[in-house]
Structures are given as structure tokens and as C-alpha cells.
Amino acid sequence: MAARAARAHAEDPRTPKLSIGQVLQRLASEFPELSPSKLRFLEDKGLVRPSRTEKGYRKYSDADVERIRTALEMQRDRYLPLKVIAEYLDDRDQGGEPERPGSRAPSTATMLPADVHLDRPELLRRAGASAALLEQAVQTGLLVASPRYTGDDLTMLRTLVELERVGIGPRHLRSFRAAAQHELGLIEQAVPSAARRGEPGGGHRDVERAAELADLLEIVRRTLIRQALADGGRPRSSR
């Protein structure tokens, strides 16, 4: 019985048994740029909590590795702030079933505000933002001053908090708003409004199609950024 208990303990995905090097080896094919310093950074941000040996060495469980994999995927594929990722992982670890941030299907109209309403103090508290940052976001058109804010507003402000930490402020992002307006114009040209033509259910279909196009444009934007990073920060020549 003792042997079975020991074997079960060893096979438990929550049992710490992997060193930093073993974790890197396990994730190398998916995340070739992962390094010990990156793992320690994720630990500092609360995304993973490895155990420690008596001599202070970190030990990771299979569950820790899966948590790291999920965090890195969400950061790489969705450009989500680490604080948002950490909250999602914590909710999941506590037995909840939170919606994966950034994973909403097009049919739910991702361009529309999320069904959450927050007053200004609650928005600032949940985003971990200063009143000054919110004011800058409003002044640059990234957010609109309102007595009630949506889930999308919260996501935007959380993102601005993360960017502010590396010296990127709302004033640096004015061109993003202009680009968003340009993309909106492209979508409006590509999606003729069936609602205006009086077709039953046309408005709903238009929203779905517009959301699909927004996702496609987002893929184009992310791909261009990755290409530029791979080329040393230089945009690829069109020739």
C-alpha cells in the first residue's frame, strides 16, 4: 500500500519534480526563446509558483509546466497583459470555469462592448491604474469619459497599465486609434448592411461578419509585427 501511495504521489501532476532546465527542455520546441530569466519573471508576476528544495532550488510540477505553457501561449497569441493572464489562471486553479481572455468566438460580436458595467473608481481599482493614466487615455481617444465603463474598457486600461511600465504611454498610441478607424472603414465597405435592406436577421449576420473581418485584420497586424521583429525591427520591403 505504501508503494502504491508513493507511486501515486510521483504520478500526481501537482508533485514538484522538475528543475528549471527540465522545464526549459520540455517547452523548448514550443517556445524556443524561453529562458531561466523569463521563468523567474513569470514567477515574480505570480503566473507560476514553484516549490523550493531545502537548498532553495526551484522545483516545478507538471501542473506548473502546463500553467507556464498556457501563460506563454496567451501572451504570444493574444498579446494579453500578464495581470489578465494571472487572474484567469488563478480563477481556473480555484475550480472556476472563466472564459479564456481574447478567445471569444466571432459570433459573440467581439467588436461590441463586453456586458460588464463599472463605475470610475471600480475601473481604476480592477485595472490597477492611476487616475492620471485614465485621463491620458481619454485625452488621446483610447477611452471615452463615462459614468459607466465596459469590460472592453477594463481590458484597454489594463493593457495601458502594462505598457506604461515599459515607458509606452497613451500619447504614443494615437496612431493606433487612427489605424482602428481605418480598419473600421474597410469593414464597413466590405459588409453591406442587410439590416438597411430590410432582410430578416440581416443585422445579426452583419455583426458576425464584421467581427470575423476584425479578427482577420488583427491577424494581419500581429503577423506584420512578428515579421518586423524577426527582421531586426525593420519592416519588410514591398519590392
Beta strands, then each sheet from edge to edge (+ up, - down):
strand 1: 51-52
strand 2: 58-59
sheet 1: 1+ 2-
end
